Amino acid sequence: MATKAYILIKVKTGRTKDVLQALKKLAGVEQAHSCFGQPDIFLFISVQDERSLSDVVITKIHQIEGVEETDTHIVADS
């Protein structure tokens, strides 16, 4: 079963558009939206498992120029 998560992303001033475009290119990203206020971007992603999620956050999202901070919330199946 896939692991789904919401990732809230804080971005450096003036970089939101560039970060959003880079995020939309990542495998598993189903939705990515910039918002007013904090966080700057809400991302919804579906990946194979929690290890894959960790890999995406640490080795891909955190490497995007302009990303300052992430807050990941794994979806709990009911």
C-alpha positions as a printed Julia matrix, in Angstrom:
78×3 Matrix{Float64}:
  0.0    0.0     0.0
  1.28   3.45   -0.91
  2.33   5.99    1.67
  0.57   9.33    1.24
  1.59  12.55    2.94
  1.03  16.26    3.08
  4.27  18.23    3.12
  4.13  21.85    4.23
  7.04  23.83    2.83
  8.54  27.15    3.88
 10.35  28.93    1.05
 12.81  31.84    0.89
 11.22  35.13   -0.13
 10.81  35.45   -3.89
 11.47  31.75   -4.62
  7.97  30.27   -4.35
  7.26  30.09   -8.1
 10.6   28.38   -8.87
 10.25  25.92   -5.99
  6.67  25.08   -6.98
  7.74  24.3   -10.56
 10.55  22.02   -9.31
  8.23  20.21   -6.9
  5.67  19.47   -9.61
  8.36  17.55  -11.54
  9.03  15.09   -8.68
  7.69  11.55   -9.02
  4.67  10.91   -6.82
  3.57  14.52   -6.43
 -0.19  14.6    -6.9
 -0.82  18.22   -5.91
  1.3   21.26   -5.13
 -0.16  24.66   -4.3
  1.31  27.97   -3.23
 -0.7   29.75   -0.53
 -0.85  33.08    1.25
  0.64  32.93    4.74
  2.65  30.08    6.23
  3.51  27.6     4.97
  4.24  28.88    1.49
  3.49  25.61   -0.3
  1.2   22.65    0.44
  2.27  19.45   -1.3
  0.42  16.12   -1.48
  2.52  13.11   -2.45
  2.0    9.37   -2.85
  5.05   7.09   -2.78
  5.77   3.39   -2.31
  6.53   3.44    1.43
  7.85   5.56    4.31
 11.45   4.96    3.29
 10.67   6.36   -0.17
  8.97   9.34    1.44
 12.01  10.04    3.58
 14.23   9.8     0.51
 12.09  12.28   -1.44
 12.01  14.79    1.41
 15.69  14.59    2.33
 17.41  14.04   -1.01
 15.05  15.84   -3.38
 12.85  18.46   -1.71
 15.51  19.76    0.68
 17.94  20.08   -2.24
 15.68  22.46   -4.18
 17.13  25.98   -4.11
 14.89  28.16   -1.98
 13.42  25.49    0.32
 14.01  26.5     3.94
 11.95  24.04    5.95
  9.5   21.16    5.58
  6.86  19.67    7.86
  5.66  16.21    6.8
  2.31  14.71    7.82
  1.73  11.08    6.82
 -1.89  10.25    6.06
 -3.34   7.76    8.55
 -5.7    5.27    6.89
 -8.96   4.83    8.78
